[in-house]
């Protein structure tokens, strides 16, 4: 399991300082989730984290997006979903979320700036 991607912690801190609510939707197993929490302290910035192992669903199953939307009380059209796998981005878009494909922190910053300015 990898650690944090360089540049993402700064971006998450910036988004949080702007008053945005942050949520995570992960495909971690019950074994890897505690390891991720220990290795990635920025996970504490998220208001809630939906962990696959805890809900017995995995991305890109449409039910996990519906579960996250309900649990986190999200308004899909006003929610941005970011993932590095195109299949997950497509499934999120199908669930009504604004979905972005993550390639680099710099590109994500640009994409988010456009959405947040709108």
N, C-alpha and C positions, 0 to 999 in steps of 0.2 A: 504494500500500500504506500502510495506517495504521500508526501506532506502537502503543505499549502503551495499553491502556484504563486511564484514571485509576482508581486504587484497587486494581487487580489485583496490582501489584507488592508492595504491603504485605501483601495476603492470601497471596500465594505465599511471601513471607518468613516469615510467621507459621506457615503449614503446615509449611514446611521446618524451622523452629525447634522444632516439636513432634515432629520425628523422622519425619515422613511421607515416603515416597518419592513423587516427582513424575515423571510421564511426560507427554510430549506426542505427539499424533497429528495431523499437519498435512497439509493439501492443498497445500503450497507446491510450486512448480515448482523445477527446478534453478537457474533464474535468480533467483527471488525469495527462496529460502532464505538465501543469504549476505547479502542486503539485510536480511532480518528479523533475522538474528543481530546485525548491526551496529546496527540501530535499537532492538532490544529486549534490553538486557543481562540482563534477568531470565530469558531463555531458558537462561542458564547454570545456573539453579537446578534444572533438570530432570535427573533421573538418566539419562534417555535420551529421544531424540526420534525418532519414526518419521516420516520425511518421504516423502510420496507419490511424489515423483519418484525417490527412491532405491529404492523397492520396487515401482514400476510398478503401484500400486493407489491408488484414491482413495475417500475417504468419500463415500457410505455403502455402498460395496461390502463385503459381509460378510467377504470375505477379508482386508481390511486390519485389521479388528478381531481376527480369528483370528491374523494375523501379529503384531500388537502383543502380544496375550496370550501367545503362545509366546515371542517374542523377549525380552520383559520379565519373563517367568516370573510372570505375574499369576494371582491366583486371582479369577476374574471376580466371584463373589458378594461378595468383599471389596474390590472395586475400584470407585471412583467415576469415571465419565466425565462430562465437562462440555463442552458445545458450544452455540454460539449458534443453530444451525440444527436445528429440530425433526426433520427427516429423519435427521440424523446421530445425534441422541439416540435416536430410535426404533430405528435400526440397532444402536446400542450395547446397548440394552436387549434386543434380539433375540439378541445375542451373549452375554447373561447378565450384563452389567455393570450396576451401579447407575448409572443415567443421569439427569443433571440438565440442564435447559434453562437456559443462561446468559442473563440479561436485564440484571442490574446486579451489580457487586461486592457491594453490600449484601445483595441477595437471595441471592446465592450463599453469602455468609458465614452467613446464617440457615439455608439449606438444609443446608450442611455441618455446622453446629453440631448440628442434629438428628441427622444420621447419625453423627457422631463421639461423641455422647453415648450412642448406643444400644449 
